Amino acid sequence: MSDLPIGGTTGLCHETSAAIDEAATWLAHTPRRQRDRPAVPLLRERFGLSAPEACQAIAAAARILARVE
């Protein structure tokens, strides 16, 4: 068994990164009026993210929207 952390030397779990990316894309493309509650609890429930991961997804969604505009 390797002593490397999840994700090798990056320390990142690629499954979690994929979930954050998926949540960010969904958030960027879903209008606020179609979301029934605040983003953090919504992303936690919908994508199984932790609170810090939900915040990362929100930041990533903002970057997606900044590129679109």
C-alpha positions in Angstrom: 0.0 0.0 0.0 1.3 3.4 -0.9 2.0 6.1 1.7 0.8 8.8 -0.7 -2.4 10.6 0.2 -5.6 10.3 -1.8 -4.9 11.8 -5.2 -1.2 10.9 -5.1 1.1 13.9 -4.2 -1.7 16.5 -4.7 -3.6 15.5 -1.7 -6.8 15.9 -3.7 -9.5 13.3 -4.1 -10.4 13.2 -7.8 -13.9 12.0 -7.0 -14.4 15.1 -4.8 -12.9 17.4 -7.4 -15.3 16.0 -10.0 -18.2 16.6 -7.7 -17.1 20.1 -7.0 -16.7 20.7 -10.8 -20.2 19.2 -11.5 -21.8 21.3 -8.7 -20.1 24.5 -10.0 -21.3 23.9 -13.6 -24.8 23.2 -12.3 -24.8 26.3 -10.2 -23.4 28.5 -12.9 -26.1 27.4 -15.3 -29.1 27.2 -13.0 -30.9 30.6 -12.5 -31.4 31.7 -8.9 -35.1 31.7 -9.3 -35.0 27.9 -10.0 -33.1 27.2 -6.8 -35.3 26.7 -3.8 -32.8 27.6 -1.0 -29.4 29.0 -0.3 -26.5 27.6 -2.3 -24.4 25.9 0.4 -27.1 23.7 1.9 -28.5 23.0 -1.6 -25.1 21.9 -3.0 -24.4 19.8 0.2 -27.6 17.9 -0.3 -27.7 17.7 -4.1 -24.0 16.8 -4.6 -23.0 15.4 -1.3 -20.4 18.1 -0.6 -19.0 19.3 2.7 -19.5 23.0 3.5 -16.0 23.9 2.4 -16.4 22.0 -0.8 -19.7 23.8 -1.5 -17.9 27.1 -1.0 -15.3 25.9 -3.5 -18.0 25.1 -6.0 -19.6 28.5 -5.5 -16.2 30.2 -6.2 -15.7 28.0 -9.3 -19.2 28.9 -10.5 -18.4 32.6 -10.2 -15.3 32.0 -12.3 -17.4 30.2 -14.9 -19.8 33.1 -15.1 -17.0 35.6 -15.3 -15.6 33.9 -18.4 -19.1 33.8 -20.0 -19.7 37.5 -19.5 
